[in-house]
Amino acid sequence: AQTVTQSQPEMSVQEAETVTLSCTYDTSENNYYLFWYKQPPSRQMILVIRQEAYKQQNATENRFSVNFQKAAKSFSLKISDSQLGDTAMYFCAFLPDFGNEKLTFGTGTRLTIIP
Amino acid sequence: GAVVSQHPSWVICKSGTSVKIECRSLDFQATTMFWYRQFPKQSLMLMATSNEGSKATYEQGVEKDKFLINHASLTLSTLTVTSAHPEDSSFYICSATPPTGRPTSGTQYFGPGTRLLVL
């Protein structure tokens, strides 16, 4: 069974600064996907970024980028030039690469952007 | 692309009544949909995996007779909370995945959720 650990329950950062959210996971699989989802106060789950484990290049989406370290089983999310709209719960999630399997979520990190 | 809708967004009902929640993939066909429950300040808890044309697979501890799931088409799955009680009050979220073979296959796209309050 896979596990996903987010060791930072809460974080806060000043607007326009950069913040990194940590995520580690445990699996015996070699092929899998990793995701970061954002859940703002509206509670809508929004996909932030997706990473395929077989790709060495770190995924990026505008101000969001990841540092994927497969050997260390680490998948951190960096948010650059943080904005007030980035205030949300952030969930790291793991998906094995064999069919439509279920996601394993971390416990989440509550991020607050301070004006 | 990859939009998932959910209806209703919130519902209040009396104890003992049944409530149906619909989940639709609007711009893609979803062979698999998932139903989650989320308690305040907690992560998502998977209730069941719904595959089109077959019976849903329920997670351990989830009562299948209590939470009826029907995935009648490639774009629609429904969750019916039968004989709802106050302890069923929660936030229910569905998700859908595009078919395998697509670049985004495996990625779950979430509906906006349904807030259920049972009085």
Interface residues (C-beta under 8 A of the other chain):
Chain A: Y33 F35 Y37 S42 R43 Q44 M45 I46 L47 R50 F91 L95 D97 G99 N100 K102 L103 F105 G106 T107 G108
Chain B: T31 T32 F34 Q38 Q42 S43 L44 L46 T49 N51 F91 I93 S95 T97 T100 T104 G106 T107 Q108 Y109 F110 P112 G113
